[in-house]
Amino acid sequence: MSYRSFMHAVVFFLLNELYAFKYFLIYRLQSAIWIVYSAFTSLYGLITLTIIYSVSSGIAGWSYYQILALSSTATIAVSVLYVVINPWMMVQNMREGRMDTHLIRPYGTITILLSSFSDVTAVGGLPTGAAIFVFAMLHISVSVLSFTAYLAMVVAGTVALILFVLMFTLLSYHLFKSANFVNRLIGVLSTAGSYPLNIFGSFLLLVFTVVLPIGIASYYPPEVLFGKLSAVTYAEVLIVILVVAFASYKASQALIKHYASGGG
């Protein structure tokens, strides 16, 4: 893909997101209710962790503010995921044959899929997650280098996670003609990502890193931020992120080729 084509794809994506938000905000009271609901849902992790650290010594190796930073990172990543792609909406369009009108646009297939099925009702999780993260960071000292490395991994990991969910959504359509499995999977990932994955044991840590890769967007970035990850391991996680993103991208391209309109 040339630089010009890439920029056209980025502009197409951003314009679609803008129009989705404008459409969402037409009914202002309804949109306000959805945003407040999404924001309060995102506070669940804060409440749960506060209770845990109030009645116990907490999670070994993680202070209260560090665990808040980790949980808020997961909230932000999952909120961005939902804002970009709504699995239920995508599968519904494929079942009813309405996907055809999207695929005739003069852009790459993956660009179209990631630009056409936003769930902007999840946007409330972004300011909530960001506010909790800022609150936590006011009580923690980190270096500029660590914070930069954290941001780079969060962005890369979230992109890879989005591509992974896209691939799983297309696979779920072909296998079940439904997005229920994907929505439940995202729920599991969201819950698991709010805690340090090493508490689940080595096997599940590996699963949530490679097979169901929530860790690349929620667990490893805070590990970098707080100096818990070596430079070598950081490079290894980046390689995993690239592999997950590339494999998910290619698998999505292969799966959408088998879409035959109207539930086919």
N, C-alpha and C positions, 0 to 999 in steps of 0.2 A: 504494500500500500504506500503510495506517495504521500509526501507531507501535505500536499493540497487536499488529497482525498481524505486523509486523516482529519484535517481541520474541518472539512465539510461535514464529516460524520459527527464530530464534536459539536458543531453548531446545530446540526439537526437534532441531536440528543438534547441539548440545552433548551432549544426552542420548544420541543415537545414537553419537557418538564415544566417550562414556564406556562404553556397553554394548559397543562393539567392542573397547575396551581390556580390559574385564573378561573378555570371551570369550577374547581372545588370551592373557590371563594365567592361564587355568584350568590349562593345561599349562605349569607354571613352567619346567621344564628346557628344553622346546622354545622357549618364548618368550625365555628367556635366550640361547639359541644364536642365534636370529634377531636379537636386539638387538645382540649382540656382532658378528655377521656384518655387520649394517648399519653399525655404528660403524667397523669396520675398513675396509669399502668406502669410507667417507667419508674415511678417512685417505690414500687413494690420491693425492688432489690435493696434500696436504701433502708427501708423499714426492717426488712428481714436481717440484713447485716448489722444494723444498729442493735437489734434485739440480741443477736448472737454474741456480739462483743460486750453487751451489757450484763449478760448472765454467765459468761464464760471468759476464758483467756483468749478466745478467738481461734483463728487458724494459724498454726505454727509457721513462723517465718514471714508473716504478713501483719503489719500494723493495721489499725482500723482505717486510717486514711489511705494507706496503700491498697487495701481491698476495695475501698470506695472508688479509687481511680481505676482499678481493674473492672469493677462492675459497670461503671459509667462508660468505659471504653466499649464493653460488650453492648450496652444500650445504644450507643451511637452507631456502632457497626450494623446492628440488626435494624435500627431505624432507617439507615441509609439503604440497606438491602430492600426493605419493604417499599421505601419511596421510589426506588428504581424499578422494582418488579413485583407484580401481584400475581402469584402462581394461579390462584383461582380464576382471575380474569382472563389470563392467557389461555388456560385449558378450556374455559367456557367459549372463548372465541374460536378455538380450534374445533371444538365439538359442533358448533353451529355453522361452521364454514365462513365465519366473518374474518378469519385470519387472512383470507385471500386479498382483501382490500388493502391490508397493510403490506403484504409481501410484494405487491406490484410497484412499490415505491423504488426510485432509482438509488438505493443505498444497499450496503451489505446486509445480509440476512440477520446477523447477530446485532448489528447496530439498530435495525428495525425492531427486533424483539426486545431489546433493552430500552427502547425509546417510546414504546407504545402502550405499556401496561403498568403505569405508575399507580401506587397506592399512597397518595399524598396525605391521607388521613393519619399516617404514621409519623408525620412531620413533628408532632408534639414531643416525640421522644428525643429529638435532637437538642432543643434548648434545655430540656430537663437533664439529659445526660451531660451536656456541656457545663451546666451550672454545678452539678455534683462534682464533675472532674475539677473545675476551677476551685471549688471549695476544698477539695482534698489536697490540691497542689499548693494551696496557701499554707498548709501545715507540713509540707515536705520540701526539702531542698534537693534539687537535681541540677545537673550541669546542662549547659546549652547543647553540647554534643549528644548527650543522652536523650534530651527532648527531641532533637532533630531526627535521631535514629528511630525514636518511638513513632514520630509522625510519619516517617517514610514507610515503616512497617505496617502501621495502621491503614494507610491509604492502599498500599500494595495488597495487604491481606484482605481488605474489604472488597477490592476489585475481584480478587481470586474467589472469594466467597460468593459474590454475586454471580459470577460465571458458573460456579459449581451448582448453585441453586437453579440457575437457568437450565443447565444440563439435566438436573434431577426432575425439573418440571416437565421438560420434553419427554424424558423417559417415563415419567408417571402417566403422561397422556397416552403414550403408546401401550403401556402395560395395563392401565386401569381405566383410562378415559376419565380420570378424576384428579383433582389436586389435593384431596384430603390428606394423602400420605405426605406430600411435601409440606403442607401447613403444619402437620404434627411434627414433622422432622425439624422445621424451623423453631417450633416451640421447645423441643428438646435441646437444640443447639443454643437457643437464647438462655435457657436455664443453666445449662452446663457452662456456658461461656462467662457467666457471672461469678464464677468461683475459680480459684487456682486449679488447673486441670490435674496437677500432680497429686492432689488429694484423692483422686479416683484410682490411683495405681498406675504402674507403667504401661499396662496393656491399653487401658482406656485413654491414657495420655497420647499414646500412639494413634489410636482410633480417631480421637478428636483433633489430631494434627494432620493426618494424611487421608483417612477414609471419610470422615465427616469434619472437614477442616475449619471448625470455629476457632480453634486455638491460634491460627495464624493471624486472626484479626483481633482477638480479645485477650489471649493469655500471654503470648510471647512479647507483644509490644510493651506491656507494663514490666515484664521481666527485664527488658532492655532499659526501660526508664529508670528502674531502681537498682541497676547494676548487678542483676542476678544472672545475666546471660553473657557468656564470653564472646569475643569477636568471632571466633571460629563457629560457635553455635549460631550466632547471628547470621553469618554467611550461609550456613546450612539451612536455616529456616527460610531465608530468601530464596534459596534454590527450590525448596519445597513449594513455596508460593508460586514461583514461575512454572513449576511442573503442574501444579493443580490448575493454574489459570490456563496454560496451554492445552492440557488434556481436556479440560472442561469445554474450552472453546472449540476444539476439534470435534469432540463428541457431540456438542450442540449442533454444529454444522452438519454432521452426519445424520443426526436424528431428525432435524427439520426437513431434510430431503425426502423423508418417508411420509411426510404429511400430505394427505391426498384430499383435503377439504371435507367439511361436513361429517366429521367423525371417522374419516378414513385414515 
